[in-house]
Amino acid sequence: MARTNGHIYRDYRKGKPGKTKRSFGLSFLLFILDVVMITVMLVCAAATIVCIVTPNSDPQRMGILSTVVLGAPIIYIVLVCTLFYWILRWKWTIAFVTIVFVIIGSFSVGKYYQIYFKQQSTAIYPNHLKVISYNIHNTNTRAIVDTLAQHAPHIVCLQEYKTDSGFVWNELGRYHKRKADRKINSTVQGQEKYSCEIFTNQRIIRQGLIDSLPRLNAIWADILYNKDTVRVINLHLKSTTITAQDIEFVEGHQYVLDSARKSKIRSITDRLVENNVYRSAQARKVAQFIEKSRPMKMIVCGDFNDVPLSYSYNTIAANLVDTHTAAGSGYRHTFNGFFRLLPIDYILISEDIQALTYETDYNIENSDHYPVIARLKIDKQDKN
């Protein structure tokens, strides 16, 4: 720059002024950040497609991809965050592509999250049927019994119940009959330590097991309620076999520094895939039983050990209504582990039953699961 006769002018003989080192460094950092974000967006987009395909794809064909749905909520949140990033960066073409995948993923969000106004007041239906499903994790304590009694349910479906215990459960049994009696248990080969159980204060007409599922993992009872016959099915599908050490390994981020992380991660994923395949076979047998039970009114409870976007859930829930989807509110998680992201316990109903409310009782810490509770309206018509 030079000054002549009081005027300042730019000397262009030395060429146009270029970018400063600072502005160049900022542009380079933004470029790197853009590359990282577009990579993240593409990975999440691909994972979203996998989550859409998984419910209708046999885990035996999907392999390790069948485990992607476990992270579906996180995948969706990260995808939405990348959308905001591209909007802030004024990258409208990439933002539009991201919006497409956000919309695609939103169709699955309802299986995890519901808006509050969908719940109905039970005061309108004073004769509603109250159902609780709860995996008690082999913990037969007075605290659990007292909590269940306070909820005053008509039907209680328990999973991982100790078959050789009965002490405090006799108190609940004062008004809830236990329906997986010793006659049913004796039909199963071997001594089973844990089972599913159905308690109810209503009249039981028939009861039995679903064939081919071990460890009393699928029982049913036909219950007479206000002159309506309702078939209640209680399930406990194959466990993921994920241990407390595995959960600590993931939640505590031990995989960052653990020298054996590759083998441990491989062990976890292999077990997840193997048990996804096992549960898919169980789910098909349950689905066949459900179809044979139609046109009866049905309530299907249990610990499916699988998320709402899984093949197992989709196979069982076909042509049934998830009470959380119909009458729930907020985000549901029923497993007290893995960052409290996993809903794996359900109450499903046939379409001729109306869900009034759904809730998960997070005040009970006696198990690694939380009890799920639904209030249902059943018409006083027995079509059977």
SULRA-V753973 format. One record per backbone hydrogen bond with DSSP energy under -1.0 kcal/mol. CO is the residue of the C=O (numbers start at 1). NH is the residue of the N-H. Records with the same first field share a line. If there is no record, write none. Layout:
CO = NH + NH
This chain:
2 = 9
4 = 7
7 = 4
9 = 2
12 = 15
20 = 24
21 = 25
22 = 26
23 = 27
24 = 28
25 = 29
26 = 30
27 = 31
28 = 32
29 = 33
30 = 34
31 = 35
32 = 36
33 = 37
34 = 38
35 = 39
36 = 40
37 = 41
38 = 42
39 = 43
40 = 44
41 = 45
42 = 46
43 = 47
44 = 48
45 = 49
46 = 50
47 = 51
48 = 52
49 = 53
50 = 54
53 = 56
54 = 57
58 = 61 + 62
59 = 63
62 = 65
63 = 66
64 = 67
65 = 68
67 = 70
68 = 71
69 = 72
71 = 75
72 = 76
73 = 77
74 = 78
75 = 79
76 = 80
77 = 81
78 = 82
79 = 83
80 = 84
81 = 85
82 = 86
83 = 87
84 = 88
85 = 89
86 = 91
87 = 90
90 = 92
91 = 95
92 = 96
93 = 97
94 = 98
95 = 99
96 = 100
97 = 101
98 = 102
99 = 103
100 = 104
101 = 105
102 = 106
105 = 108
108 = 111
109 = 112 + 113
112 = 332
114 = 330
115 = 118
116 = 119
125 = 128
129 = 376
130 = 154 + 155
131 = 374
132 = 157
133 = 372
134 = 159
136 = 139
139 = 141
141 = 145
142 = 146
143 = 147
144 = 148
145 = 149
146 = 150
147 = 151
154 = 201
155 = 132
156 = 199
157 = 134
158 = 197
159 = 136
160 = 138
161 = 195
162 = 165
166 = 170
167 = 170
168 = 171
169 = 173
171 = 174
172 = 175
177 = 200
179 = 181
181 = 185
182 = 186
184 = 187
185 = 188
193 = 163
195 = 161
197 = 158
198 = 179
199 = 156
200 = 177
203 = 224
206 = 222
208 = 220
210 = 213
214 = 217
216 = 196
217 = 236
218 = 210
219 = 234
220 = 208
221 = 232
222 = 205
223 = 230
225 = 228
228 = 225
230 = 223
231 = 299
232 = 221
233 = 301
234 = 219
235 = 303
243 = 247
244 = 248
245 = 249
246 = 250
247 = 251
248 = 252
249 = 254
250 = 253
253 = 256
254 = 258
258 = 261
260 = 264
261 = 265
262 = 266
263 = 267
264 = 268
265 = 269
266 = 270
267 = 271
268 = 272
269 = 273
270 = 274
271 = 275
272 = 276
273 = 277
274 = 278
275 = 279
276 = 280
277 = 281
278 = 282
279 = 283
280 = 284
281 = 285
282 = 286
283 = 287
284 = 288
285 = 289
286 = 290
287 = 291
288 = 292
289 = 293
293 = 296
297 = 231
298 = 350
299 = 233
300 = 348
301 = 235
302 = 346
303 = 237
307 = 310
310 = 314
311 = 315
312 = 316
313 = 317
317 = 320
321 = 349
322 = 326
323 = 327
324 = 328
330 = 114
334 = 370
335 = 337
342 = 334 + 335
344 = 304
346 = 302
347 = 323
348 = 300
349 = 321
350 = 353
354 = 377
356 = 120
357 = 375
359 = 373
360 = 362
368 = 336
371 = 361
372 = 133
373 = 359
374 = 131
375 = 356 + 357
376 = 129
377 = 354
379 = 381
